[in-house]
Amino acid sequence: SQVSSQPLGGGETGTFPMKIPQASRSVWPTGFAVRHDLKPGDLGSIVYLHGTVYAREYGFDPTFEAYVAGPLSEFVRSRTDRDRLWIAERGDRIVGCIAIVGTSEKEAQLRWFLVDPSARGLGLGKRLLDEAVAFCKLCGYKSVFLWTVSALRTAAQLYRSVGFEKVEEKPGKQWGVDVVEERYVLHLGGRGA
């Protein structure tokens, strides 16, 4: 389905004036719908998707679900017009998500980026990432950062394809496994730049 001509802020509250960035007018991969409004069960589904996919693919234990659930619930309780969660669905099943969380007037964090294995390779991840970056520009953020782990090589390729640069590495034990956490930053023009 195509992204409709309705404002990107569908279902959200607030008064931040939203214009559809040019990237939002392109076509989503066939069979997917993307929304910003939250429905009952969405948070649980997002946490579940993260928990099961990362356990199966990387051996993460249940502490990873808590790592996702805590900040995600805080996001839902306190988000503003400069924060957004995209939920991708195929039919009535959540198959992907990504979020932008403002950390200051000038900086945002990209979080909870995941595409279900059944929906990979179809361009959904790239479109979600493009939407998130376009939203950051629209909001006037000067930079956006993210944390990932080195095992997520495909995601790192996507990040680099839109201009993110790796700026930090932290080896350690997280979520029951040895990981190398990586911080990426994308510098944007933003307001006053």
Z-matrix of the N, CA and C atoms (Angstrom, degrees):
N
C 1 1.449
C 2 1.511 1 109.66
N 3 1.311 2 115.50 1 155.86
C 4 1.455 3 120.35 2 179.08
C 5 1.514 4 109.97 3 -88.74
N 6 1.316 5 114.62 4 155.35
C 7 1.457 6 118.68 5 171.13
C 8 1.513 7 106.26 6 -69.26
N 9 1.296 8 117.11 7 128.27
C 10 1.450 9 120.65 8 -176.63
C 11 1.516 10 110.79 9 -73.50
N 12 1.317 11 114.63 10 171.64
C 13 1.454 12 119.20 11 179.74
C 14 1.525 13 111.89 12 -83.87
N 15 1.334 14 116.77 13 5.94
C 16 1.457 15 118.37 14 178.62
C 17 1.516 16 109.98 15 -75.12
N 18 1.326 17 118.06 16 154.99
C 19 1.463 18 120.91 17 -178.59
C 20 1.525 19 111.84 18 -57.31
N 21 1.319 20 115.08 19 149.59
C 22 1.461 21 120.07 20 178.81
C 23 1.516 22 112.34 21 -62.33
N 24 1.303 23 118.03 22 -20.00
C 25 1.453 24 121.57 23 -175.03
C 26 1.511 25 114.25 24 -84.09
N 27 1.320 26 119.62 25 19.26
C 28 1.458 27 121.63 26 -177.54
C 29 1.507 28 112.28 27 -50.90
N 30 1.333 29 117.15 28 127.00
C 31 1.456 30 121.29 29 175.77
C 32 1.509 31 114.33 30 83.92
N 33 1.319 32 118.05 31 -5.46
C 34 1.456 33 119.25 32 -178.80
C 35 1.519 34 109.82 33 -98.87
N 36 1.317 35 115.68 34 159.41
C 37 1.457 36 120.06 35 178.76
C 38 1.513 37 109.13 36 -106.68
N 39 1.312 38 116.12 37 164.29
C 40 1.454 39 120.35 38 177.85
C 41 1.511 40 110.74 39 120.62
N 42 1.321 41 115.88 40 178.87
C 43 1.454 42 120.04 41 -174.83
C 44 1.514 43 112.96 42 -122.70
N 45 1.328 44 119.32 43 9.93
C 46 1.452 45 120.91 44 179.56
C 47 1.522 46 108.72 45 -63.11
N 48 1.338 47 119.20 46 121.00
C 49 1.460 48 120.05 47 -177.14
C 50 1.525 49 110.43 48 -69.02
N 51 1.308 50 116.33 49 124.44
C 52 1.458 51 120.29 50 -176.32
C 53 1.523 52 109.98 51 -111.55
N 54 1.323 53 116.26 52 131.80
C 55 1.452 54 122.85 53 171.45
C 56 1.518 55 105.87 54 -115.35
N 57 1.313 56 116.24 55 149.00
C 58 1.463 57 118.87 56 179.52
C 59 1.521 58 108.20 57 -79.37
N 60 1.355 59 117.65 58 118.03
C 61 1.457 60 118.95 59 176.28
C 62 1.529 61 109.25 60 -64.12
N 63 1.313 62 117.20 61 154.28
C 64 1.457 63 121.92 62 -178.48
C 65 1.528 64 111.34 63 -53.01
N 66 1.334 65 117.57 64 -38.91
C 67 1.462 66 120.89 65 -178.68
C 68 1.517 67 111.50 66 -58.71
N 69 1.320 68 118.43 67 -27.64
C 70 1.456 69 121.84 68 -176.32
C 71 1.518 70 113.11 69 -75.15
N 72 1.319 71 117.58 70 -10.25
C 73 1.458 72 120.16 71 -177.91
C 74 1.518 73 111.87 72 -89.64
N 75 1.311 74 118.95 73 -4.39
C 76 1.447 75 120.73 74 179.92
C 77 1.533 76 109.92 75 -82.52
N 78 1.290 77 114.81 76 174.15
C 79 1.458 78 121.35 77 -173.04
C 80 1.528 79 110.74 78 -86.88
N 81 1.328 80 115.49 79 137.05
C 82 1.463 81 120.72 80 171.87
C 83 1.520 82 107.71 81 -79.64
N 84 1.326 83 117.65 82 154.20
C 85 1.459 84 118.80 83 175.80
C 86 1.531 85 110.69 84 -54.31
N 87 1.314 86 116.02 85 143.99
C 88 1.461 87 122.51 86 -176.98
C 89 1.523 88 111.69 87 -55.40
N 90 1.329 89 115.17 88 134.82
C 91 1.454 90 121.24 89 174.46
C 92 1.512 91 115.13 90 92.35
N 93 1.326 92 117.46 91 -1.70
C 94 1.454 93 120.94 92 -178.40
C 95 1.522 94 111.07 93 -111.22
N 96 1.316 95 115.61 94 143.80
C 97 1.457 96 122.44 95 171.08
C 98 1.520 97 106.72 96 -121.57
N 99 1.318 98 116.25 97 142.95
C 100 1.458 99 121.02 98 -179.61
C 101 1.521 100 108.11 99 -125.42
N 102 1.326 101 115.40 100 135.40
C 103 1.460 102 120.09 101 -179.41
C 104 1.520 103 109.97 102 -138.52
N 105 1.347 104 114.55 103 165.92
C 106 1.461 105 121.46 104 179.66
C 107 1.514 106 111.86 105 -115.69
N 108 1.312 107 116.24 106 -18.51
C 109 1.460 108 119.37 107 -179.02
C 110 1.527 109 109.34 108 -76.35
N 111 1.323 110 115.05 109 145.92
C 112 1.465 111 120.37 110 179.72
C 113 1.514 112 110.02 111 -97.64
N 114 1.323 113 114.42 112 139.03
C 115 1.454 114 121.78 113 176.75
C 116 1.521 115 108.17 114 -117.87
N 117 1.331 116 117.51 115 157.10
C 118 1.464 117 119.08 116 176.13
C 119 1.536 118 110.46 117 -54.90
N 120 1.305 119 114.89 118 133.59
C 121 1.462 120 121.18 119 -179.65
C 122 1.514 121 114.99 120 96.10
N 123 1.334 122 117.88 121 -15.28
C 124 1.464 123 120.52 122 -177.94
C 125 1.526 124 112.61 123 -60.53
N 126 1.334 125 116.82 124 -47.35
C 127 1.462 126 118.59 125 -177.93
C 128 1.521 127 111.02 126 -61.58
N 129 1.318 128 116.28 127 -44.90
C 130 1.456 129 119.73 128 177.82
C 131 1.515 130 112.14 129 -60.11
N 132 1.330 131 116.62 130 -40.00
C 133 1.467 132 120.53 131 179.14
C 134 1.523 133 111.59 132 -66.14
N 135 1.331 134 116.76 133 -39.91
C 136 1.465 135 120.37 134 179.56
C 137 1.527 136 110.36 135 -66.59
N 138 1.323 137 116.82 136 -44.16
C 139 1.469 138 120.35 137 177.82
C 140 1.526 139 109.88 138 -63.31
N 141 1.325 140 117.06 139 -44.51
C 142 1.460 141 121.83 140 178.76
C 143 1.527 142 111.47 141 -59.28
N 144 1.330 143 116.26 142 -45.81
C 145 1.460 144 120.41 143 179.68
C 146 1.524 145 110.63 144 -60.13
N 147 1.317 146 116.80 145 -46.31
C 148 1.469 147 119.96 146 177.53
C 149 1.526 148 111.04 147 -61.18
N 150 1.326 149 116.83 148 -47.90
C 151 1.456 150 120.53 149 -177.60
C 152 1.509 151 113.06 150 -60.41
N 153 1.323 152 117.21 151 -47.54
C 154 1.468 153 119.84 152 -176.19
C 155 1.522 154 112.71 153 -73.22
N 156 1.329 155 117.47 154 -41.51
C 157 1.461 156 119.69 155 -179.15
C 158 1.526 157 110.61 156 -66.44
N 159 1.318 158 117.24 157 -47.03
C 160 1.467 159 118.94 158 -177.63
C 161 1.528 160 112.09 159 -70.86
N 162 1.305 161 118.53 160 -29.82
C 163 1.472 162 120.47 161 174.64
C 164 1.523 163 109.79 162 -66.79
N 165 1.310 164 116.51 163 -47.52
C 166 1.466 165 121.54 164 -177.10
C 167 1.525 166 111.40 165 -67.01
N 168 1.333 167 117.61 166 -43.57
C 169 1.459 168 120.60 167 -172.68
C 170 1.527 169 114.36 168 -88.65
N 171 1.342 170 117.39 169 -27.70
C 172 1.468 171 119.59 170 -173.35
C 173 1.517 172 114.03 171 -130.84
N 174 1.332 173 117.70 172 -1.12
C 175 1.461 174 120.75 173 177.54
C 176 1.519 175 115.18 174 78.56
N 177 1.328 176 118.17 175 15.58
C 178 1.466 177 120.69 176 -179.78
C 179 1.525 178 110.17 177 -65.03
N 180 1.329 179 116.12 178 145.31
C 181 1.467 180 121.40 179 179.54
C 182 1.536 181 110.33 180 -93.75
N 183 1.333 182 117.72 181 -179.97
C 184 1.480 183 120.38 182 -176.78
C 185 1.531 184 115.31 183 -62.23
N 186 1.327 185 118.41 184 -15.91
C 187 1.465 186 118.01 185 177.40
C 188 1.527 187 111.21 186 -64.28
N 189 1.347 188 116.80 187 -22.47
C 190 1.461 189 119.45 188 176.94
C 191 1.530 190 110.60 189 -66.94
N 192 1.319 191 117.26 190 -37.48
C 193 1.461 192 120.52 191 177.28
C 194 1.529 193 110.58 192 -61.28
N 195 1.329 194 116.45 193 -40.36
C 196 1.466 195 120.01 194 177.84
C 197 1.531 196 110.43 195 -65.74
N 198 1.328 197 116.48 196 -37.20
C 199 1.458 198 122.16 197 177.67
C 200 1.532 199 110.53 198 -61.33
N 201 1.323 200 116.97 199 -37.25
C 202 1.461 201 121.69 200 177.49
C 203 1.530 202 110.79 201 -77.28
N 204 1.323 203 116.62 202 -46.38
C 205 1.471 204 121.82 203 -171.54
C 206 1.525 205 113.49 204 -64.99
N 207 1.324 206 117.95 205 -42.79
C 208 1.465 207 120.70 206 -176.51
C 209 1.524 208 112.60 207 -59.52
N 210 1.335 209 117.98 208 -59.70
C 211 1.464 210 119.11 209 -179.96
C 212 1.534 211 113.27 210 -65.95
N 213 1.333 212 117.37 211 -31.27
C 214 1.455 213 119.87 212 178.66
C 215 1.526 214 110.94 213 -65.09
N 216 1.312 215 116.96 214 -41.84
C 217 1.467 216 119.07 215 178.61
C 218 1.532 217 110.66 216 -67.17
N 219 1.324 218 117.29 217 -37.69
C 220 1.469 219 120.72 218 176.54
C 221 1.526 220 110.51 219 -64.03
N 222 1.306 221 116.73 220 -40.18
C 223 1.467 222 121.83 221 177.11
C 224 1.530 223 110.62 222 -57.27
N 225 1.314 224 116.49 223 -46.48
C 226 1.465 225 120.67 224 -178.20
C 227 1.527 226 111.09 225 -64.51
N 228 1.319 227 116.83 226 -37.59
C 229 1.468 228 120.38 227 -179.53
C 230 1.521 229 113.44 228 -73.35
N 231 1.329 230 118.32 229 -28.02
C 232 1.464 231 119.17 230 -169.98
C 233 1.523 232 114.86 231 -127.36
N 234 1.308 233 119.41 232 11.87
C 235 1.468 234 119.60 233 -176.01
C 236 1.521 235 111.98 234 -66.53
N 237 1.317 236 113.61 235 154.57
C 238 1.463 237 122.15 236 179.25
C 239 1.533 238 108.25 237 -119.74
N 240 1.316 239 115.41 238 -176.22
C 241 1.462 240 119.93 239 177.80
C 242 1.522 241 112.69 240 -68.12
N 243 1.317 242 117.44 241 -12.43
C 244 1.467 243 121.27 242 178.66
C 245 1.524 244 111.35 243 -98.86
N 246 1.326 245 116.73 244 11.85
C 247 1.464 246 123.62 245 174.31
C 248 1.522 247 107.07 246 -119.57
N 249 1.318 248 117.23 247 147.69
C 250 1.461 249 118.87 248 178.60
C 251 1.523 250 110.08 249 -154.45
N 252 1.327 251 114.43 250 144.49
C 253 1.461 252 123.30 251 174.07
C 254 1.521 253 107.35 252 -120.78
N 255 1.318 254 116.54 253 124.57
C 256 1.457 255 122.22 254 175.01
C 257 1.519 256 107.60 255 -100.43
N 258 1.311 257 117.25 256 133.23
C 259 1.460 258 123.04 257 178.54
C 260 1.524 259 106.83 258 -121.17
N 261 1.322 260 116.71 259 119.17
C 262 1.461 261 122.00 260 178.65
C 263 1.524 262 108.55 261 -98.74
N 264 1.314 263 115.36 262 133.95
C 265 1.458 264 121.19 263 -179.11
C 266 1.523 265 110.19 264 -127.93
N 267 1.313 266 114.01 265 149.05
C 268 1.461 267 121.62 266 167.64
C 269 1.519 268 104.26 267 -123.05
N 270 1.312 269 116.35 268 113.03
C 271 1.462 270 119.36 269 -170.64
C 272 1.521 271 107.96 270 67.48
N 273 1.319 272 116.36 271 -128.94
C 274 1.473 273 119.13 272 178.87
C 275 1.519 274 112.08 273 -105.43
N 276 1.330 275 117.59 274 18.22
C 277 1.458 276 122.35 275 -176.75
C 278 1.525 277 110.98 276 -110.55
N 279 1.332 278 116.71 277 129.70
C 280 1.463 279 121.30 278 175.00
C 281 1.525 280 108.73 279 -71.83
N 282 1.341 281 115.40 280 124.32
C 283 1.465 282 120.51 281 -178.73
C 284 1.523 283 112.62 282 -122.81
N 285 1.325 284 116.82 283 4.91
C 286 1.450 285 118.95 284 177.65
C 287 1.508 286 111.58 285 -176.46
N 288 1.331 287 115.12 286 160.64
C 289 1.457 288 120.47 287 178.29
C 290 1.522 289 109.03 288 -162.95
N 291 1.313 290 113.44 289 161.31
C 292 1.458 291 122.37 290 173.87
C 293 1.525 292 105.86 291 -161.24
N 294 1.323 293 117.02 292 152.74
C 295 1.463 294 119.66 293 179.43
C 296 1.519 295 110.32 294 -142.22
N 297 1.316 296 113.94 295 153.94
C 298 1.461 297 122.69 296 169.58
C 299 1.521 298 106.57 297 -118.69
N 300 1.332 299 115.08 298 126.57
C 301 1.463 300 122.04 299 -178.91
C 302 1.527 301 107.36 300 -123.01
N 303 1.311 302 116.66 301 118.16
C 304 1.455 303 119.78 302 177.93
C 305 1.518 304 110.51 303 -68.87
N 306 1.321 305 116.15 304 131.24
C 307 1.467 306 120.57 305 177.16
C 308 1.527 307 111.51 306 -106.69
N 309 1.338 308 116.06 307 -18.00
C 310 1.463 309 123.22 308 174.95
C 311 1.523 310 106.92 309 -162.21
N 312 1.307 311 116.46 310 -179.65
C 313 1.467 312 120.10 311 178.12
C 314 1.527 313 111.39 312 -61.32
N 315 1.333 314 116.66 313 -31.37
C 316 1.462 315 121.29 314 -173.28
C 317 1.523 316 114.26 315 -104.43
N 318 1.338 317 117.97 316 -14.36
C 319 1.458 318 120.03 317 -171.41
C 320 1.523 319 111.67 318 -131.19
N 321 1.340 320 115.28 319 142.91
C 322 1.462 321 121.89 320 176.31
C 323 1.516 322 109.21 321 -128.95
N 324 1.328 323 114.70 322 160.43
C 325 1.467 324 121.10 323 175.83
C 326 1.522 325 108.77 324 -116.10
N 327 1.314 326 115.92 325 133.63
C 328 1.453 327 122.22 326 172.43
C 329 1.522 328 107.05 327 -87.56
N 330 1.343 329 116.88 328 127.60
C 331 1.461 330 120.80 329 -175.59
C 332 1.525 331 111.40 330 -137.23
N 333 1.295 332 115.54 331 162.41
C 334 1.479 333 125.56 332 169.34
C 335 1.522 334 113.12 333 53.80
N 336 1.327 335 115.81 334 41.07
C 337 1.464 336 121.42 335 178.99
C 338 1.520 337 107.84 336 -86.68
N 339 1.310 338 115.33 337 116.12
C 340 1.465 339 120.39 338 -179.01
C 341 1.513 340 109.70 339 -156.77
N 342 1.329 341 115.71 340 138.45
C 343 1.462 342 122.24 341 172.23
C 344 1.521 343 106.91 342 -122.34
N 345 1.324 344 115.49 343 128.09
C 346 1.460 345 121.67 344 177.81
C 347 1.527 346 109.50 345 -56.44
N 348 1.337 347 117.20 346 141.53
C 349 1.470 348 119.26 347 179.83
C 350 1.531 349 113.77 348 -52.62
N 351 1.323 350 118.14 349 -32.22
C 352 1.470 351 121.05 350 -179.46
C 353 1.524 352 112.88 351 -69.34
N 354 1.329 353 117.28 352 -14.23
C 355 1.464 354 121.33 353 -177.24
C 356 1.525 355 112.24 354 -114.74
N 357 1.304 356 117.75 355 9.05
C 358 1.465 357 120.71 356 -178.39
C 359 1.524 358 111.43 357 -81.43
N 360 1.319 359 114.95 358 157.18
C 361 1.457 360 121.01 359 177.25
C 362 1.518 361 114.43 360 80.29
N 363 1.318 362 117.45 361 9.30
C 364 1.469 363 121.89 362 -177.07
C 365 1.529 364 112.52 363 -113.55
N 366 1.319 365 116.73 364 3.17
C 367 1.463 366 120.65 365 179.14
C 368 1.515 367 114.78 366 92.50
N 369 1.327 368 117.80 367 0.05
C 370 1.461 369 120.65 368 -178.01
C 371 1.528 370 111.63 369 -64.90
N 372 1.305 371 117.64 370 -45.95
C 373 1.465 372 121.00 371 -179.64
C 374 1.517 373 112.04 372 -59.90
N 375 1.318 374 117.56 373 -43.11
C 376 1.464 375 121.70 374 179.30
C 377 1.518 376 110.65 375 -63.87
N 378 1.335 377 117.39 376 -41.52
C 379 1.467 378 120.41 377 179.52
C 380 1.519 379 111.06 378 -66.30
N 381 1.336 380 117.09 379 -41.55
C 382 1.466 381 119.63 380 177.80
C 383 1.525 382 110.40 381 -61.26
N 384 1.326 383 116.17 382 -45.02
C 385 1.462 384 120.46 383 179.86
C 386 1.532 385 110.78 384 -63.60
N 387 1.336 386 117.18 385 -42.97
C 388 1.464 387 120.12 386 177.81
C 389 1.529 388 111.16 387 -60.10
N 390 1.330 389 116.85 388 -42.33
C 391 1.468 390 120.95 389 178.49
C 392 1.524 391 111.01 390 -61.34
N 393 1.325 392 116.36 391 -43.39
C 394 1.465 393 120.65 392 -178.38
C 395 1.526 394 110.95 393 -63.94
N 396 1.325 395 117.28 394 -43.07
C 397 1.465 396 120.93 395 179.70
C 398 1.532 397 109.89 396 -66.95
N 399 1.331 398 117.34 397 -42.85
C 400 1.472 399 120.41 398 178.25
C 401 1.529 400 110.47 399 -60.70
N 402 1.325 401 117.12 400 -39.50
C 403 1.460 402 121.17 401 178.28
C 404 1.526 403 110.71 402 -63.56
N 405 1.334 404 117.48 403 -41.57
C 406 1.466 405 121.08 404 177.95
C 407 1.528 406 110.69 405 -59.86
N 408 1.318 407 116.02 406 -42.54
C 409 1.465 408 120.01 407 179.14
C 410 1.524 409 110.07 408 -65.02
N 411 1.323 410 116.33 409 -44.14
C 412 1.456 411 121.33 410 179.55
C 413 1.528 412 111.81 411 -59.37
N 414 1.327 413 116.04 412 -37.51
C 415 1.463 414 121.08 413 -179.42
C 416 1.520 415 113.02 414 -79.24
N 417 1.317 416 117.39 415 -9.83
C 418 1.452 417 120.56 416 177.96
C 419 1.517 418 114.87 417 84.02
N 420 1.329 419 117.45 418 16.91
C 421 1.464 420 118.69 419 175.51
C 422 1.527 421 109.31 420 -65.51
N 423 1.323 422 116.55 421 144.30
C 424 1.460 423 120.85 422 177.98
C 425 1.524 424 111.65 423 -89.25
N 426 1.332 425 116.55 424 -23.11
C 427 1.468 426 119.83 425 177.27
C 428 1.522 427 109.16 426 -154.25
N 429 1.321 428 113.88 427 158.67
C 430 1.460 429 121.40 428 174.65
C 431 1.526 430 106.74 429 -136.13
N 432 1.326 431 115.93 430 137.57
C 433 1.456 432 119.99 431 179.66
C 434 1.516 433 109.64 432 -125.25
N 435 1.317 434 115.31 433 165.30
C 436 1.452 435 121.59 434 176.02
C 437 1.512 436 109.05 435 -151.31
N 438 1.324 437 114.55 436 157.37
C 439 1.456 438 122.07 437 171.19
C 440 1.522 439 107.36 438 -114.40
N 441 1.315 440 116.90 439 137.82
C 442 1.449 441 122.53 440 176.23
C 443 1.521 442 107.26 441 -143.11
N 444 1.304 443 117.51 442 -173.73
C 445 1.460 444 121.42 443 174.43
C 446 1.514 445 108.45 444 -121.87
N 447 1.314 446 116.14 445 151.94
C 448 1.462 447 121.64 446 -172.92
C 449 1.524 448 112.97 447 -61.39
N 450 1.316 449 118.55 448 -24.18
C 451 1.468 450 121.35 449 -179.19
C 452 1.527 451 112.12 450 -67.58
N 453 1.314 452 118.12 451 -18.90
C 454 1.466 453 121.51 452 -177.69
C 455 1.531 454 109.93 453 -88.45
N 456 1.317 455 115.16 454 69.00
C 457 1.462 456 121.05 455 -173.21
C 458 1.531 457 113.24 456 -66.95
N 459 1.313 458 117.68 457 -39.75
C 460 1.466 459 120.23 458 179.89
C 461 1.521 460 110.51 459 -64.67
N 462 1.316 461 116.72 460 -42.10
C 463 1.461 462 119.89 461 177.62
C 464 1.525 463 110.04 462 -62.16
N 465 1.332 464 117.53 463 -41.96
C 466 1.465 465 120.72 464 179.60
C 467 1.532 466 110.71 465 -60.85
N 468 1.338 467 117.04 466 -38.31
C 469 1.472 468 120.16 467 176.91
C 470 1.529 469 110.49 468 -62.58
N 471 1.327 470 116.46 469 -42.10
C 472 1.463 471 120.19 470 177.59
C 473 1.523 472 110.78 471 -62.21
N 474 1.335 473 116.64 472 -45.36
C 475 1.465 474 120.15 473 179.94
C 476 1.524 475 110.64 474 -58.36
N 477 1.333 476 116.16 475 -47.48
C 478 1.467 477 119.70 476 -179.19
C 479 1.532 478 111.18 477 -64.46
N 480 1.330 479 117.36 478 -32.64
C 481 1.475 480 120.63 479 -177.66
C 482 1.523 481 112.72 480 -64.81
N 483 1.327 482 117.95 481 -22.54
C 484 1.468 483 120.51 482 177.93
C 485 1.530 484 111.88 483 -105.46
N 486 1.333 485 117.29 484 7.03
C 487 1.457 486 120.65 485 172.60
C 488 1.516 487 117.10 486 108.19
N 489 1.341 488 118.54 487 0.45
C 490 1.464 489 119.29 488 176.20
C 491 1.521 490 109.55 489 -66.41
N 492 1.328 491 115.68 490 145.88
C 493 1.464 492 122.30 491 175.79
C 494 1.518 493 108.85 492 -124.91
N 495 1.338 494 115.38 493 137.59
C 496 1.463 495 119.99 494 176.90
C 497 1.517 496 108.58 495 -74.29
N 498 1.356 497 115.69 496 127.93
C 499 1.462 498 119.93 497 -176.15
C 500 1.524 499 112.99 498 -120.76
N 501 1.324 500 117.60 499 -9.17
C 502 1.467 501 119.40 500 -176.42
C 503 1.526 502 109.59 501 -158.86
N 504 1.338 503 115.52 502 147.26
C 505 1.467 504 122.69 503 172.95
C 506 1.516 505 108.46 504 -132.82
N 507 1.347 506 116.04 505 139.37
C 508 1.465 507 121.50 506 177.81
C 509 1.521 508 109.22 507 -136.08
N 510 1.344 509 117.60 508 102.13
C 511 1.463 510 118.30 509 175.17
C 512 1.528 511 110.50 510 -74.49
N 513 1.318 512 115.84 511 148.56
C 514 1.463 513 119.96 512 178.15
C 515 1.513 514 111.18 513 174.52
N 516 1.313 515 114.69 514 -173.80
C 517 1.459 516 120.49 515 177.97
C 518 1.525 517 107.81 516 -109.47
N 519 1.313 518 116.08 517 121.84
C 520 1.464 519 123.34 518 179.31
C 521 1.520 520 107.86 519 -139.12
N 522 1.299 521 116.64 520 142.10
C 523 1.462 522 122.35 521 171.15
C 524 1.535 523 112.46 522 57.62
N 525 1.340 524 115.12 523 31.57
C 526 1.451 525 121.03 524 175.88
C 527 1.511 526 115.83 525 84.43
N 528 1.318 527 117.96 526 4.45
C 529 1.464 528 121.07 527 -179.17
C 530 1.524 529 110.08 528 -139.20
N 531 1.328 530 115.79 529 160.92
C 532 1.459 531 120.86 530 172.44
C 533 1.529 532 107.99 531 -78.25
N 534 1.315 533 116.15 532 130.48
C 535 1.465 534 121.50 533 -179.72
C 536 1.520 535 109.74 534 -136.52
N 537 1.294 536 114.98 535 161.80
C 538 1.460 537 121.52 536 167.42
C 539 1.523 538 105.07 537 -117.04
N 540 1.336 539 115.61 538 107.01
C 541 1.462 540 119.94 539 177.09
C 542 1.523 541 108.03 540 -76.12
N 543 1.326 542 114.84 541 141.57
C 544 1.461 543 121.21 542 -179.27
C 545 1.520 544 109.62 543 -128.44
N 546 1.312 545 114.73 544 136.72
C 547 1.468 546 120.79 545 176.01
C 548 1.527 547 107.84 546 -107.51
N 549 1.332 548 115.49 547 129.50
C 550 1.455 549 122.84 548 176.67
C 551 1.522 550 108.42 549 -117.03
N 552 1.335 551 116.04 550 147.56
C 553 1.463 552 122.12 551 178.23
C 554 1.525 553 108.78 552 -132.85
N 555 1.327 554 113.96 553 139.79
C 556 1.459 555 121.74 554 172.64
C 557 1.523 556 107.36 555 -119.53
N 558 1.327 557 116.59 556 121.21
C 559 1.465 558 121.03 557 178.99
C 560 1.528 559 108.37 558 -90.86
N 561 1.320 560 115.36 559 128.82
C 562 1.463 561 122.58 560 179.93
C 563 1.518 562 107.84 561 -115.87
N 564 1.319 563 116.82 562 165.69
C 565 1.465 564 120.32 563 176.26
C 566 1.502 565 110.77 564 -66.32
N 567 1.317 566 117.17 565 -60.29
C 568 1.456 567 122.58 566 178.70
C 569 1.519 568 112.67 567 68.00
N 570 1.301 569 115.01 568 173.74
C 571 1.469 570 122.14 569 178.03
C 572 1.514 571 110.49 570 -66.54
N 573 1.287 572 115.57 571 135.77
C 574 1.465 573 120.30 572 175.02
C 575 1.503 574 113.79 573 74.14
N 576 1.321 575 117.55 574 10.83
C 577 1.466 576 119.75 575 -179.51
C 578 1.505 577 110.45 576 -90.06
